[in-house]
């Protein structure tokens, strides 16, 4: 992500609700989360279909648990750049390298 967005534009959120709400109020351009979390939140928060339709899953990140970046449709140019960078990182083996670093750091087998 740092290749696309400056570090000062990348933030952590603690809940799906916070991430989706920040996406909807245009406080962030991209939110990465589990598909089930976002879909469940959008459904149970009783958002109208026009609000739900503003959020679009753009692709799947490779991981043991599939994580999907979401963004508002009007920011599709970010999706294209992000997809390109992630494909490049995958071809260079960086995604696997970072996954192994995380597994080692958090002792995940």
Secondary structure as GFF3:
##gff-version 3
##sequence-region A 1 109
A	DSSP	three_ten_helix	7	9	.	.	.	ID=ss1
A	DSSP	alpha_helix	16	24	.	.	.	ID=ss2
A	DSSP	beta_strand	30	33	.	.	.	ID=ss3
A	DSSP	alpha_helix	35	44	.	.	.	ID=ss4
A	DSSP	alpha_helix	49	52	.	.	.	ID=ss5
A	DSSP	beta_strand	55	61	.	.	.	ID=ss6
A	DSSP	beta_strand	67	72	.	.	.	ID=ss7
A	DSSP	three_ten_helix	73	75	.	.	.	ID=ss8
A	DSSP	alpha_helix	76	91	.	.	.	ID=ss9
A	DSSP	alpha_helix	94	105	.	.	.	ID=ss10
###
